[in-house]
Amino acid sequence: MRKFVYAAAIGLATVLTAHAQGAGVRYHWRDGQGLSHYSDSLTADAMKYGYDLVNDQGMVVRHVERQLSPEERAAADKVTAEQAARTREEDARKRADLQMLNAYGDEAALRQAQQEAIDSIDQQISTTRINLRSQEKTLADLLGRAAELERAKKPVPKYLTDSISEQRNVVASQHATLERQQDRRDDAQKTAAQQLDHYRALKKAQEEQRP
């Protein structure tokens, strides 16, 4: 890519030189100290600092920016990439807004869809709670059997100890699942409120644009 940019710059310089020689145009530039220089041919300093094409009447025909260093070029490319990313994000946001307006004709339709999503999470929470109670009962039964053996001064079999350990893990997993589901429900409610506010703002802007 760097070779291509360099070749393009040399090609442009060649074209400009030919044009200048044929039209009586010369080059003007200022060096690092701000001193003016004129030349009938394009020099390395002119390309380094940037230059003007000046005709016989002393008028600037065109200004050519100075060449960027590799570091400056990298920084400029980074800025360009960031601007392009922001443009893509803005375009994606506009598409999402349009999809929302097309999907929900009014606020009631949006609220219904949001409630259905929350109801689905509530159903998952309810199922997890039922499973959790069942798994906790199983664990309690296993612990009860182990306690009876200990009261009878009998050793607790390894298989029972292992079962208790496995069941504890099952119960802990169910608790973690329930906590994630409850967090997801809280997030869904917050998102729904933000989405509703955004929808109202979009609808208001849409109404204001109508003649």
Phi and psi in degrees as GROMACS dihedral restraints (atoms count N, CA, C in turn):
[ dihedral_restraints ]
;  ai    aj    ak    al  type     phi  dphi    fc
    3     4     5     6     1   -64.7    20    10
    4     5     6     7     1   -39.3    20    10
    6     7     8     9     1   -62.4    20    10
    7     8     9    10     1   -39.0    20    10
    9    10    11    12     1   -66.0    20    10
   10    11    12    13     1   -44.1    20    10
   12    13    14    15     1   -63.0    20    10
   13    14    15    16     1   -41.1    20    10
   15    16    17    18     1   -64.9    20    10
   16    17    18    19     1   -44.6    20    10
   18    19    20    21     1   -63.2    20    10
   19    20    21    22     1   -38.3    20    10
   21    22    23    24     1   -65.5    20    10
   22    23    24    25     1   -39.6    20    10
   24    25    26    27     1   -64.5    20    10
   25    26    27    28     1   -42.4    20    10
   27    28    29    30     1   -64.1    20    10
   28    29    30    31     1   -41.1    20    10
   30    31    32    33     1   -62.7    20    10
   31    32    33    34     1   -42.9    20    10
   33    34    35    36     1   -63.4    20    10
   34    35    36    37     1   -42.4    20    10
   36    37    38    39     1   -61.1    20    10
   37    38    39    40     1   -40.5    20    10
   39    40    41    42     1   -63.3    20    10
   40    41    42    43     1   -43.4    20    10
   42    43    44    45     1   -63.7    20    10
   43    44    45    46     1   -43.8    20    10
   45    46    47    48     1   -65.1    20    10
   46    47    48    49     1   -38.7    20    10
   48    49    50    51     1   -62.3    20    10
   49    50    51    52     1   -45.8    20    10
   51    52    53    54     1   -62.4    20    10
   52    53    54    55     1   -41.1    20    10
   54    55    56    57     1   -65.2    20    10
   55    56    57    58     1   -42.5    20    10
   57    58    59    60     1   -64.6    20    10
   58    59    60    61     1   -43.6    20    10
   60    61    62    63     1   -65.8    20    10
   61    62    63    64     1   -33.9    20    10
   63    64    65    66     1   -81.0    20    10
   64    65    66    67     1   -19.7    20    10
   66    67    68    69     1  -115.7    20    10
   67    68    69    70     1    10.2    20    10
   69    70    71    72     1    69.6    20    10
   70    71    72    73     1    30.9    20    10
   72    73    74    75     1  -101.3    20    10
   73    74    75    76     1   140.1    20    10
   75    76    77    78     1  -123.2    20    10
   76    77    78    79     1   178.3    20    10
   78    79    80    81     1  -109.9    20    10
   79    80    81    82     1   140.4    20    10
   81    82    83    84     1  -131.4    20    10
   82    83    84    85     1   136.9    20    10
   84    85    86    87     1  -152.6    20    10
   85    86    87    88     1   166.1    20    10
   87    88    89    90     1  -116.2    20    10
   88    89    90    91     1   135.4    20    10
   90    91    92    93     1   -82.6    20    10
   91    92    93    94     1  -170.6    20    10
   93    94    95    96     1   -62.9    20    10
   94    95    96    97     1   -22.8    20    10
   96    97    98    99     1   -94.0    20    10
   97    98    99   100     1     2.7    20    10
   99   100   101   102     1    85.1    20    10
  100   101   102   103     1     7.8    20    10
  102   103   104   105     1   -80.2    20    10
  103   104   105   106     1   139.3    20    10
  105   106   107   108     1   -79.7    20    10
  106   107   108   109     1   144.7    20    10
  108   109   110   111     1  -137.8    20    10
  109   110   111   112     1   145.2    20    10
  111   112   113   114     1  -127.1    20    10
  112   113   114   115     1   147.3    20    10
  114   115   116   117     1  -154.9    20    10
  115   116   117   118     1   150.1    20    10
  117   118   119   120     1   -85.2    20    10
  118   119   120   121     1    -8.2    20    10
  120   121   122   123     1  -132.2    20    10
  121   122   123   124     1   156.4    20    10
  123   124   125   126     1   -78.9    20    10
  124   125   126   127     1   122.1    20    10
  126   127   128   129     1  -104.9    20    10
  127   128   129   130     1   168.1    20    10
  129   130   131   132     1   -65.1    20    10
  130   131   132   133     1   -37.1    20    10
  132   133   134   135     1   -65.3    20    10
  133   134   135   136     1   -40.1    20    10
  135   136   137   138     1   -60.2    20    10
  136   137   138   139     1   -43.0    20    10
  138   139   140   141     1   -69.9    20    10
  139   140   141   142     1   -29.3    20    10
  141   142   143   144     1   -70.3    20    10
  142   143   144   145     1   -42.8    20    10
  144   145   146   147     1   -96.9    20    10
  145   146   147   148     1   -11.6    20    10
  147   148   149   150     1    89.6    20    10
  148   149   150   151     1   150.5    20    10
  150   151   152   153     1  -150.0    20    10
  151   152   153   154     1   165.7    20    10
  153   154   155   156     1  -111.8    20    10
  154   155   156   157     1   143.8    20    10
  156   157   158   159     1   -90.0    20    10
  157   158   159   160     1   120.1    20    10
  159   160   161   162     1  -117.4    20    10
  160   161   162   163     1   130.8    20    10
  162   163   164   165     1   -86.3    20    10
  163   164   165   166     1  -175.9    20    10
  165   166   167   168     1   -65.4    20    10
  166   167   168   169     1   -22.3    20    10
  168   169   170   171     1   -87.7    20    10
  169   170   171   172     1     3.4    20    10
  171   172   173   174     1    81.5    20    10
  172   173   174   175     1     9.9    20    10
  174   175   176   177     1   -87.8    20    10
  175   176   177   178     1   139.8    20    10
  177   178   179   180     1   -76.3    20    10
  178   179   180   181     1   118.3    20    10
  180   181   182   183     1   -83.5    20    10
  181   182   183   184     1   -39.1    20    10
  183   184   185   186     1  -161.8    20    10
  184   185   186   187     1   145.5    20    10
  186   187   188   189     1  -109.1    20    10
  187   188   189   190     1   134.1    20    10
  189   190   191   192     1  -116.2    20    10
  190   191   192   193     1   122.8    20    10
  192   193   194   195     1   -66.5    20    10
  193   194   195   196     1   154.1    20    10
  195   196   197   198     1   -66.2    20    10
  196   197   198   199     1   158.7    20    10
  198   199   200   201     1   -73.0    20    10
  199   200   201   202     1   140.8    20    10
  201   202   203   204     1   -88.2    20    10
  202   203   204   205     1   147.3    20    10
  204   205   206   207     1   -72.5    20    10
  205   206   207   208     1   163.7    20    10
  207   208   209   210     1   -55.1    20    10
  208   209   210   211     1   -38.6    20    10
  210   211   212   213     1   -67.9    20    10
  211   212   213   214     1   -42.7    20    10
  213   214   215   216     1   -65.6    20    10
  214   215   216   217     1   -39.6    20    10
  216   217   218   219     1   -62.8    20    10
  217   218   219   220     1   -41.8    20    10
  219   220   221   222     1   -63.2    20    10
  220   221   222   223     1   -41.7    20    10
  222   223   224   225     1   -65.3    20    10
  223   224   225   226     1   -41.3    20    10
  225   226   227   228     1   -65.2    20    10
  226   227   228   229     1   -40.3    20    10
  228   229   230   231     1   -63.7    20    10
  229   230   231   232     1   -37.1    20    10
  231   232   233   234     1   -64.9    20    10
  232   233   234   235     1   -43.1    20    10
  234   235   236   237     1   -62.9    20    10
  235   236   237   238     1   -42.5    20    10
  237   238   239   240     1   -62.3    20    10
  238   239   240   241     1   -41.7    20    10
  240   241   242   243     1   -65.5    20    10
  241   242   243   244     1   -39.8    20    10
  243   244   245   246     1   -65.9    20    10
  244   245   246   247     1   -40.2    20    10
  246   247   248   249     1   -64.2    20    10
  247   248   249   250     1   -40.7    20    10
  249   250   251   252     1   -64.3    20    10
  250   251   252   253     1   -38.7    20    10
  252   253   254   255     1   -65.3    20    10
  253   254   255   256     1   -41.6    20    10
  255   256   257   258     1   -64.4    20    10
  256   257   258   259     1   -37.8    20    10
  258   259   260   261     1   -64.2    20    10
  259   260   261   262     1   -43.1    20    10
  261   262   263   264     1   -62.9    20    10
  262   263   264   265     1   -41.6    20    10
  264   265   266   267     1   -63.1    20    10
  265   266   267   268     1   -42.1    20    10
  267   268   269   270     1   -65.2    20    10
  268   269   270   271     1   -41.2    20    10
  270   271   272   273     1   -64.0    20    10
  271   272   273   274     1   -40.7    20    10
  273   274   275   276     1   -65.1    20    10
  274   275   276   277     1   -38.7    20    10
  276   277   278   279     1   -64.8    20    10
  277   278   279   280     1   -41.6    20    10
  279   280   281   282     1   -64.5    20    10
  280   281   282   283     1   -40.0    20    10
  282   283   284   285     1   -64.6    20    10
  283   284   285   286     1   -41.2    20    10
  285   286   287   288     1   -64.2    20    10
  286   287   288   289     1   -40.0    20    10
  288   289   290   291     1   -63.5    20    10
  289   290   291   292     1   -42.7    20    10
  291   292   293   294     1   -65.0    20    10
  292   293   294   295     1   -39.9    20    10
  294   295   296   297     1   -63.6    20    10
  295   296   297   298     1   -39.0    20    10
  297   298   299   300     1   -63.8    20    10
  298   299   300   301     1   -45.4    20    10
  300   301   302   303     1   -64.4    20    10
  301   302   303   304     1   -36.6    20    10
  303   304   305   306     1   -73.8    20    10
  304   305   306   307     1   -32.0    20    10
  306   307   308   309     1   -77.7    20    10
  307   308   309   310     1   -32.6    20    10
  309   310   311   312     1  -123.1    20    10
  310   311   312   313     1   108.6    20    10
  312   313   314   315     1   -68.3    20    10
  313   314   315   316     1   -28.0    20    10
  315   316   317   318     1  -148.7    20    10
  316   317   318   319     1   176.0    20    10
  318   319   320   321     1   -64.8    20    10
  319   320   321   322     1   -33.8    20    10
  321   322   323   324     1   -62.7    20    10
  322   323   324   325     1   -39.0    20    10
  324   325   326   327     1   -65.7    20    10
  325   326   327   328     1   -40.2    20    10
  327   328   329   330     1   -66.2    20    10
  328   329   330   331     1   -44.7    20    10
  330   331   332   333     1   -60.4    20    10
  331   332   333   334     1   -39.8    20    10
  333   334   335   336     1   -63.5    20    10
  334   335   336   337     1   -43.9    20    10
  336   337   338   339     1   -63.5    20    10
  337   338   339   340     1   -40.6    20    10
  339   340   341   342     1   -64.7    20    10
  340   341   342   343     1   -42.2    20    10
  342   343   344   345     1   -65.6    20    10
  343   344   345   346     1   -37.8    20    10
  345   346   347   348     1   -62.9    20    10
  346   347   348   349     1   -38.9    20    10
  348   349   350   351     1   -65.9    20    10
  349   350   351   352     1   -41.6    20    10
  351   352   353   354     1   -68.6    20    10
  352   353   354   355     1   -38.5    20    10
  354   355   356   357     1   -60.8    20    10
  355   356   357   358     1   -37.3    20    10
  357   358   359   360     1   -63.5    20    10
  358   359   360   361     1   -41.2    20    10
  360   361   362   363     1   -66.5    20    10
  361   362   363   364     1   -39.3    20    10
  363   364   365   366     1   -61.2    20    10
  364   365   366   367     1   -37.5    20    10
  366   367   368   369     1   -65.4    20    10
  367   368   369   370     1   -40.7    20    10
  369   370   371   372     1   -63.9    20    10
  370   371   372   373     1   -41.3    20    10
  372   373   374   375     1   -62.7    20    10
  373   374   375   376     1   -43.4    20    10
  375   376   377   378     1   -61.4    20    10
  376   377   378   379     1   -43.9    20    10
  378   379   380   381     1   -62.3    20    10
  379   380   381   382     1   -42.8    20    10
  381   382   383   384     1   -63.9    20    10
  382   383   384   385     1   -39.8    20    10
  384   385   386   387     1   -63.9    20    10
  385   386   387   388     1   -39.7    20    10
  387   388   389   390     1   -63.0    20    10
  388   389   390   391     1   -46.0    20    10
  390   391   392   393     1   -63.1    20    10
  391   392   393   394     1   -39.7    20    10
  393   394   395   396     1   -63.0    20    10
  394   395   396   397     1   -44.4    20    10
  396   397   398   399     1   -60.8    20    10
  397   398   399   400     1   -40.3    20    10
  399   400   401   402     1   -64.2    20    10
  400   401   402   403     1   -43.9    20    10
  402   403   404   405     1   -68.5    20    10
  403   404   405   406     1   -35.1    20    10
  405   406   407   408     1   -67.7    20    10
  406   407   408   409     1   -36.2    20    10
  408   409   410   411     1   -64.9    20    10
  409   410   411   412     1   -42.5    20    10
  411   412   413   414     1   -60.9    20    10
  412   413   414   415     1   -43.0    20    10
  414   415   416   417     1   -63.9    20    10
  415   416   417   418     1   -41.4    20    10
  417   418   419   420     1   -63.1    20    10
  418   419   420   421     1   -39.6    20    10
  420   421   422   423     1   -63.0    20    10
  421   422   423   424     1   -43.3    20    10
  423   424   425   426     1   -64.2    20    10
  424   425   426   427     1   -43.3    20    10
  426   427   428   429     1   -64.5    20    10
  427   428   429   430     1   -35.5    20    10
  429   430   431   432     1   -64.6    20    10
  430   431   432   433     1   -42.1    20    10
  432   433   434   435     1   -63.5    20    10
  433   434   435   436     1   -42.1    20    10
  435   436   437   438     1   -64.6    20    10
  436   437   438   439     1   -38.7    20    10
  438   439   440   441     1   -65.9    20    10
  439   440   441   442     1   -39.8    20    10
  441   442   443   444     1   -61.2    20    10
  442   443   444   445     1   -42.2    20    10
  444   445   446   447     1   -63.9    20    10
  445   446   447   448     1   -41.4    20    10
  447   448   449   450     1   -66.8    20    10
  448   449   450   451     1   -38.8    20    10
  450   451   452   453     1   -65.7    20    10
  451   452   453   454     1   -31.7    20    10
  453   454   455   456     1   -83.7    20    10
  454   455   456   457     1     7.6    20    10
  456   457   458   459     1    62.7    20    10
  457   458   459   460     1    31.0    20    10
  459   460   461   462     1  -109.3    20    10
  460   461   462   463     1   148.8    20    10
  462   463   464   465     1   -70.1    20    10
  463   464   465   466     1   147.5    20    10
  465   466   467   468     1   -85.7    20    10
  466   467   468   469     1   121.6    20    10
  468   469   470   471     1   -60.2    20    10
  469   470   471   472     1   151.3    20    10
  471   472   473   474     1   -60.8    20    10
  472   473   474   475     1   -39.8    20    10
  474   475   476   477     1   -61.9    20    10
  475   476   477   478     1   -34.3    20    10
  477   478   479   480     1   -72.3    20    10
  478   479   480   481     1   -39.6    20    10
  480   481   482   483     1   -61.9    20    10
  481   482   483   484     1   -43.6    20    10
  483   484   485   486     1   -64.6    20    10
  484   485   486   487     1   -40.2    20    10
  486   487   488   489     1   -63.0    20    10
  487   488   489   490     1   -41.2    20    10
  489   490   491   492     1   -62.8    20    10
  490   491   492   493     1   -43.1    20    10
  492   493   494   495     1   -62.8    20    10
  493   494   495   496     1   -44.8    20    10
  495   496   497   498     1   -64.2    20    10
  496   497   498   499     1   -40.5    20    10
  498   499   500   501     1   -68.1    20    10
  499   500   501   502     1   -34.5    20    10
  501   502   503   504     1   -60.2    20    10
  502   503   504   505     1   -41.2    20    10
  504   505   506   507     1   -64.7    20    10
  505   506   507   508     1   -39.4    20    10
  507   508   509   510     1   -63.0    20    10
  508   509   510   511     1   -44.9    20    10
  510   511   512   513     1   -63.5    20    10
  511   512   513   514     1   -43.2    20    10
  513   514   515   516     1   -62.1    20    10
  514   515   516   517     1   -39.9    20    10
  516   517   518   519     1   -63.8    20    10
  517   518   519   520     1   -40.7    20    10
  519   520   521   522     1   -66.2    20    10
  520   521   522   523     1   -39.0    20    10
  522   523   524   525     1   -61.9    20    10
  523   524   525   526     1   -42.7    20    10
  525   526   527   528     1   -64.7    20    10
  526   527   528   529     1   -40.9    20    10
  528   529   530   531     1   -61.9    20    10
  529   530   531   532     1   -44.1    20    10
  531   532   533   534     1   -62.4    20    10
  532   533   534   535     1   -40.9    20    10
  534   535   536   537     1   -64.4    20    10
  535   536   537   538     1   -41.7    20    10
  537   538   539   540     1   -63.4    20    10
  538   539   540   541     1   -41.5    20    10
  540   541   542   543     1   -65.1    20    10
  541   542   543   544     1   -39.4    20    10
  543   544   545   546     1   -67.2    20    10
  544   545   546   547     1   -38.4    20    10
  546   547   548   549     1   -64.0    20    10
  547   548   549   550     1   -41.0    20    10
  549   550   551   552     1   -63.4    20    10
  550   551   552   553     1   -36.6    20    10
  552   553   554   555     1   -66.5    20    10
  553   554   555   556     1   -42.6    20    10
  555   556   557   558     1   -60.9    20    10
  556   557   558   559     1   -43.6    20    10
  558   559   560   561     1   -63.9    20    10
  559   560   561   562     1   -38.8    20    10
  561   562   563   564     1   -64.0    20    10
  562   563   564   565     1   -38.9    20    10
  564   565   566   567     1   -66.7    20    10
  565   566   567   568     1   -42.9    20    10
  567   568   569   570     1   -64.5    20    10
  568   569   570   571     1   -44.2    20    10
  570   571   572   573     1   -62.5    20    10
  571   572   573   574     1   -39.5    20    10
  573   574   575   576     1   -62.4    20    10
  574   575   576   577     1   -41.4    20    10
  576   577   578   579     1   -65.1    20    10
  577   578   579   580     1   -43.3    20    10
  579   580   581   582     1   -65.7    20    10
  580   581   582   583     1   -41.0    20    10
  582   583   584   585     1   -64.2    20    10
  583   584   585   586     1   -39.4    20    10
  585   586   587   588     1   -65.4    20    10
  586   587   588   589     1   -42.5    20    10
  588   589   590   591     1   -61.9    20    10
  589   590   591   592     1   -42.7    20    10
  591   592   593   594     1   -65.6    20    10
  592   593   594   595     1   -40.4    20    10
  594   595   596   597     1   -61.5    20    10
  595   596   597   598     1   -43.4    20    10
  597   598   599   600     1   -61.6    20    10
  598   599   600   601     1   -40.8    20    10
  600   601   602   603     1   -65.5    20    10
  601   602   603   604     1   -39.7    20    10
  603   604   605   606     1   -65.1    20    10
  604   605   606   607     1   -43.7    20    10
  606   607   608   609     1   -64.6    20    10
  607   608   609   610     1   -39.6    20    10
  609   610   611   612     1   -63.7    20    10
  610   611   612   613     1   -44.8    20    10
  612   613   614   615     1   -63.1    20    10
  613   614   615   616     1   -38.5    20    10
  615   616   617   618     1   -63.6    20    10
  616   617   618   619     1   -41.5    20    10
  618   619   620   621     1   -66.1    20    10
  619   620   621   622     1   -39.2    20    10
  621   622   623   624     1   -68.0    20    10
  622   623   624   625     1   -26.2    20    10
  624   625   626   627     1   -81.1    20    10
  625   626   627   628     1   -15.0    20    10
  627   628   629   630     1   -74.6    20    10
  628   629   630   631     1   142.3    20    10
